[in-house]
Amino acid sequence: MDKARLASALGAPSGFGQSQFALTRGNAFEARVKADGGAELLRLAHARLDPGAAPPETAAVPDLSAHGPEGRTARTALALREATGAGGWALLDHPMLALDVAGSLAFLEPDVVVVHPDGSWSVVEIKSFPLLDGAADPAKVGAAARQSAVYVLALEEVAARLDPVPVVRHRVLLVCPKDFSNLAAGSAVDVRKQRAVTARQLARLTRIEEIAGALPEGTCFAPDRPAEELTAAVSAVPATYAPECLSACELAFHCRERAREAGAVTRLGRPLRAELGGLATVEDVLAAARGETGDPDDPAVAALRRAAALRAEALAGAGAAPRAALEVAACR
């Protein structure tokens, strides 16, 4: 489904995505890095990922154009096969990969895939956030590593269909502007941990056929349906909103509103939800803190009641202080 159009039809348009300024700046930097046949990019790949290989004086840059995502995926697989046996450097600009996600193909487009002279493959991710003194924002690097790990998994599926099976390297090249300039700097990022976590998550995902089989007959998510019908359709699919959804899902604003209406504590963050145990709503939490419900032996309930007592004590003390000040002023 087109989640952005669906969110607008539900009356909760998404602000998900980069600003136009960030997109323009990122595209300009990517074009600069890939200029002259990707000479600068290949230099960084050689220096950061494969310094023992022959320097990339020239590199093959195959044409990956084809009709539709399926055609581009097949063309990418063919280009990878040809480049792997050539024995030199090759640069695949915006290849198309496919990854099975819970029974449905997701088409992915890495910035670059580099084929090394030994036939191994590496993912290159180009970002517009800076490397300051050789280091970048850890949160942004982590997000780039998770994104690259998905590309590595998709590349491994392509490699598994070849004989012999090429090596997909788990160290990816992150290319960013150096300091506050427009010059490119590269850093090798090990994504083995992110790859393993993503693989486990994909294996545990509920299959799309199972989700569809549990939906009411006639459920449809077409954005041109009436808002009431779309709201009912979306509500038929269980969802657990958390603040992190705002940076990853077009339906986040819609789900946040539903979470507020239900009083769900997950809207305050998953760590807090984990600490509250079986208390799933704000009303449950407040009732437990007041001593109206909950098992006193439950650590979460005991902590809430202790916090409520401390709050009441603090408020009582705050009320007594102004009264004492007034009495002192009156005596003077």
C-alpha positions in Angstrom: 0.0 0.0 0.0 1.0 3.6 -0.4 1.3 4.5 3.3 1.8 8.2 2.7 -1.4 8.5 0.7 -3.2 6.3 3.2 -2.1 8.6 6.1 -3.4 11.7 4.3 -6.7 10.0 3.6 -7.0 9.2 7.3 -6.6 12.9 8.1 -3.1 12.4 9.7 -0.7 13.4 6.9 2.9 12.3 7.6 5.9 14.6 7.9 8.1 11.6 7.4 11.1 12.1 5.2 14.0 14.5 4.7 13.6 18.2 4.0 14.0 19.4 0.4 17.2 21.2 1.4 18.7 18.0 2.9 17.7 16.0 -0.2 19.3 18.6 -2.5 22.5 18.8 -0.5 22.7 15.0 -0.3 22.2 14.6 -4.0 24.8 17.2 -4.8 27.3 15.5 -2.5 26.6 12.0 -4.0 27.0 13.3 -7.5 30.4 14.8 -6.5 31.5 11.5 -5.0 30.5 9.5 -8.1 32.0 12.0 -10.6 34.7 10.9 -13.0 33.5 7.3 -13.1 33.5 7.1 -9.3 37.3 7.6 -9.0 37.1 9.2 -5.6 34.7 6.6 -4.3 36.9 3.8 -5.5 39.9 5.4 -4.0 38.1 5.4 -0.6 37.0 1.8 -1.1 40.5 0.7 -1.8 42.0 2.6 1.2 39.3 1.7 3.8 38.1 -1.7 2.7 40.8 -3.4 0.6 44.3 -1.8 0.8 46.0 -5.0 -0.2 44.3 -5.1 -3.6 45.7 -3.4 -6.7 44.8 0.3 -6.8 41.7 1.0 -8.9 43.1 2.8 -11.9 40.1 1.9 -13.9 36.8 0.3 -13.1 33.8 -1.2 -14.9 30.6 0.8 -14.4 27.8 -1.4 -16.0 24.6 0.0 -17.2 21.8 -1.2 -14.8 18.8 0.4 -16.6 15.8 -1.9 -17.2 12.1 -1.8 -17.2 10.5 -1.9 -13.7 12.0 -3.0 -10.4 11.9 -6.7 -11.4 13.9 -6.0 -14.6 16.4 -3.8 -12.7 16.8 -6.6 -10.1 17.6 -9.1 -12.8 19.9 -6.7 -14.6 21.8 -6.1 -11.3 22.2 -9.8 -10.7 23.6 -10.3 -14.2 26.0 -7.3 -13.8 27.2 -8.7 -10.5 27.8 -12.1 -12.0 29.8 -10.6 -14.9 31.9 -8.3 -12.7 32.7 -11.1 -10.2 34.5 -13.1 -12.9 36.3 -10.2 -14.5 39.1 -9.9 -12.0 39.0 -6.1 -11.6 37.2 -3.3 -9.8 33.6 -2.6 -10.7 31.2 0.0 -9.4 27.4 -0.6 -9.6 25.6 2.7 -9.3 22.2 2.4 -7.6 21.7 -1.3 -8.2 18.3 -2.8 -7.4 18.1 -5.7 -5.0 15.1 -7.8 -3.7 14.6 -9.1 -0.2 11.9 -11.4 1.0 10.1 -9.7 3.9 7.4 -11.9 5.5 6.4 -13.4 2.2 6.5 -10.2 0.1 9.4 -8.9 -2.1 10.8 -5.6 -0.9 12.9 -3.8 -3.6 16.0 -2.1 -2.2 18.4 0.5 -3.9 21.8 0.9 -2.3 23.8 3.9 -3.2 26.7 1.8 -4.6 27.9 -1.8 -4.6 31.6 -2.3 -5.3 33.0 -5.5 -6.7 36.7 -6.1 -5.6 39.4 -7.7 -7.8 39.1 -10.9 -5.7 35.4 -11.2 -6.6 34.0 -10.1 -3.2 31.2 -7.5 -2.9 30.9 -4.4 -0.6 28.1 -2.0 0.1 28.8 1.7 0.0 26.4 4.1 1.7 26.7 7.9 1.0 25.4 10.3 3.6 25.3 14.0 3.9 26.0 14.3 7.6 29.7 15.2 8.3 32.6 13.3 9.7 34.1 15.7 12.2 37.7 14.9 13.1 37.1 11.4 11.7 34.0 10.7 13.8 30.3 11.3 13.1 27.0 11.4 15.2 26.8 7.8 16.7 23.0 7.8 16.2 23.3 8.6 12.5 26.1 6.1 12.0 24.0 3.4 13.8 21.0 4.2 11.5 23.3 3.9 8.4 24.7 0.6 9.7 21.3 -0.8 10.1 20.3 0.3 6.6 23.5 -1.2 5.1 22.9 -4.5 7.0 19.6 -4.9 5.1 21.5 -4.4 1.8 24.1 -7.0 2.9 21.4 -9.5 3.5 19.8 -8.8 0.1 23.3 -9.2 -1.6 23.8 -12.5 0.2 20.6 -13.8 -1.4 22.0 -12.8 -4.9 25.4 -14.4 -4.1 23.8 -17.7 -2.9 22.4 -18.2 -6.5 26.0 -18.1 -8.0 28.6 -20.8 -8.3 31.0 -20.4 -6.8 29.3 -18.2 -4.1 31.0 -14.8 -3.9 31.9 -13.3 -0.5 29.7 -10.4 0.7 31.8 -8.3 3.0 30.4 -7.3 6.3 32.4 -4.1 6.5 30.6 -1.4 4.6 32.0 1.9 3.4 30.3 5.0 4.9 31.1 8.1 2.8 30.4 11.5 4.3 31.6 15.1 3.9 34.8 15.8 5.7 34.4 18.3 8.5 32.5 21.3 7.1 33.7 21.0 3.6 32.2 19.2 0.5 35.2 16.8 0.3 34.5 13.2 0.7 35.8 11.1 3.7 35.3 7.4 4.2 35.0 5.2 7.2 34.7 1.4 7.3 31.8 0.2 9.5 31.4 -3.4 10.7 27.7 -4.4 10.3 27.9 -8.0 11.5 25.9 -7.3 14.6 23.2 -5.3 12.7 23.0 -8.0 10.1 22.5 -10.7 12.6 19.8 -8.7 14.4 18.0 -7.9 11.2 18.1 -11.6 10.1 16.5 -12.7 13.3 13.8 -10.0 13.1 13.0 -11.0 9.5 12.8 -14.7 10.5 10.3 -13.8 13.3 8.0 -11.6 11.2 4.5 -12.7 10.9 3.8 -13.8 7.3 1.6 -11.5 5.2 -0.7 -14.4 4.4 -1.3 -14.9 8.1 -2.1 -11.2 8.7 -4.4 -11.2 5.7 -6.1 -14.4 6.8 -7.0 -12.8 10.2 -8.5 -9.6 8.7 -12.3 -9.3 8.2 -13.7 -10.2 4.8 -13.5 -7.3 2.4 -10.9 -5.3 4.2 -9.3 -2.8 1.8 -6.6 -0.1 2.3 -7.2 1.8 -1.0 -6.7 5.5 -0.2 -9.8 6.5 -2.2 -12.1 4.7 0.2 -14.1 6.7 2.8 -12.2 7.8 5.9 -14.5 5.8 8.2 -13.9 2.6 6.2 -10.1 3.2 6.1 -10.0 3.8 9.8 -11.8 0.5 10.5 -9.5 -1.3 8.0 -6.3 0.1 9.7 -7.7 -0.6 13.1 -8.1 -4.3 12.1 -4.3 -4.7 12.0 -2.8 -4.6 15.5 -0.2 -1.9 16.0 2.0 -0.8 18.9 2.9 2.8 18.6 6.2 4.1 20.1 7.9 7.5 19.6 10.6 5.8 17.4 7.8 5.3 14.8 7.8 9.0 14.0 11.1 8.6 12.2 10.3 5.4 10.4 6.6 5.1 9.4 4.2 7.3 7.5 1.3 6.2 9.6 3.0 7.2 12.9 0.7 10.3 13.5 -2.4 8.2 13.0 -1.2 5.5 15.4 -0.1 8.1 17.9 -3.6 9.6 18.0 -5.1 6.1 18.5 -2.6 5.4 21.3 -3.5 8.6 23.0 -7.2 7.7 22.8 -6.5 4.3 24.3 -4.2 5.7 27.0 -1.4 3.3 25.9 1.8 3.7 27.8 3.9 2.7 24.8 3.4 6.3 23.5 5.8 7.3 26.3 8.5 5.0 25.0 9.3 1.3 25.0 11.8 1.4 27.9 9.0 2.8 30.2 6.6 0.2 28.9 9.0 -2.6 29.7 9.4 -1.3 33.3 5.7 -1.2 33.9 5.2 -5.0 33.3 1.5 -5.8 32.9 0.3 -2.2 33.3 -0.6 -1.3 29.7 -2.6 1.9 30.1 -2.1 5.2 31.8 -5.3 4.6 33.9 -3.9 1.2 35.1 -0.6 3.0 36.1 -2.4 5.7 38.0 -4.8 3.3 39.7 -1.8 1.1 40.8 0.0 4.2 42.1 -3.1 5.2 44.1 -3.4 1.8 45.6 -6.7 1.0 44.0 -5.5 -1.9 41.9 -2.4 -4.1 41.4 -0.5 -6.6 43.4 1.6 -5.0 46.2 4.3 -7.6 45.7 4.7 -6.6 42.0 7.9 -4.6 41.8 6.4 -2.2 39.3 3.3 -1.6 41.5 5.5 -1.1 44.6 7.7 1.4 42.8 4.7 3.3 41.6 3.2 3.5 45.1 6.5 4.6 46.5 6.8 7.3 43.8 3.3 8.5 44.5 4.1 8.8 48.3 7.2 10.8 47.5 5.3 13.1 45.2 2.6 13.7 47.8 5.3 14.4 50.4 7.1 16.8 48.1 3.9 18.7 47.2 3.0 19.0 50.9 6.4 20.4 51.6 6.2 22.8 48.7 2.8 24.1 50.1 4.2 24.6 53.6 7.1 26.7 52.5 5.1 29.6 51.1 2.9 29.7 54.2 6.0 29.9 56.5 7.4 32.7 54.4 4.1 34.7 54.8 4.2 34.2 58.6 7.8 35.5 58.8 6.9 38.5 56.6 3.8 39.3 58.8 5.9 39.2 62.0 8.4 41.6 60.5 
